[in-house]
Amino acid sequence: MRDRSELLGYGEHVDIKIGIINSPREIAFESKQTAEEIEKAVSEALTSQTHLALQDEKGRKYVVAAAALAYVEFGSEEARRIGFVA
């Protein structure tokens, strides 16, 4: 069941930007994963030297080789409102 805040248009999202070595563009998306989950996934990828796998809010997965990571930037979670604010 969806929680009340989600039904009212509030949702927890984390903005993520992934920089790739030797690439002028970054990968940017929003995720429903928590900041702690993202930090843990990045740390595990760098420690194991395999890959970083994250999922966006629509269910698409992003997989990047750990050796290709230049940086991973993620913003703090914030509640978003839908509609007009007076």
C-alpha positions in Angstrom: 0.0 0.0 0.0 1.2 3.5 -0.8 2.0 5.7 2.0 -0.1 8.9 2.6 2.7 11.3 1.6 3.0 9.6 -1.7 -0.7 9.8 -2.3 -0.7 13.5 -1.5 2.1 14.2 -4.1 5.0 14.1 -1.6 7.7 11.6 -2.3 11.3 11.0 -1.3 13.7 11.4 -4.2 17.5 11.6 -4.4 19.1 13.4 -7.3 22.1 11.5 -8.7 24.8 12.6 -11.1 27.5 10.1 -12.2 30.7 11.4 -13.9 32.4 9.0 -16.3 36.2 9.1 -17.0 37.0 10.5 -20.4 33.4 11.5 -21.1 32.2 15.1 -21.3 28.7 14.2 -20.2 27.4 12.9 -16.9 24.5 10.5 -16.2 21.8 12.3 -14.2 18.6 10.9 -12.8 16.3 10.7 -9.7 16.0 7.6 -7.5 13.7 6.4 -4.8 16.7 4.8 -3.2 17.9 6.4 0.1 21.1 8.4 0.3 22.5 5.7 2.6 21.7 2.9 0.0 23.4 4.9 -2.7 26.5 5.6 -0.6 26.7 1.9 0.3 26.4 0.8 -3.3 29.1 3.3 -4.4 31.4 2.2 -1.6 30.9 -1.5 -2.4 31.6 -0.9 -6.1 34.8 0.9 -5.5 36.0 -1.6 -2.9 35.2 -4.7 -5.1 36.3 -2.9 -8.4 33.3 -4.4 -10.2 30.4 -2.1 -11.1 27.9 0.3 -9.7 24.3 -0.5 -10.3 21.6 2.0 -9.4 17.9 2.3 -10.3 15.9 5.4 -11.2 12.4 6.2 -10.0 10.8 4.6 -13.1 12.6 1.3 -12.6 15.4 1.7 -15.2 18.8 0.5 -14.1 22.1 2.2 -14.6 25.3 0.0 -14.5 28.7 1.6 -14.7 32.1 -0.1 -14.3 33.8 1.0 -11.1 37.0 1.7 -13.0 35.2 4.3 -15.2 33.7 6.3 -12.3 35.1 9.8 -12.0 32.6 10.9 -9.3 29.1 10.2 -7.9 27.2 13.2 -6.6 23.9 12.7 -4.9 21.6 15.3 -3.2 19.9 15.0 0.0 16.4 13.6 0.0 13.6 16.1 -0.1 9.9 16.0 -0.2 8.4 17.3 -3.4 5.0 18.9 -3.8 2.8 18.7 -6.8 0.6 21.6 -7.6 0.7 25.3 -7.0 2.0 26.8 -3.8 0.6 30.1 -2.6 
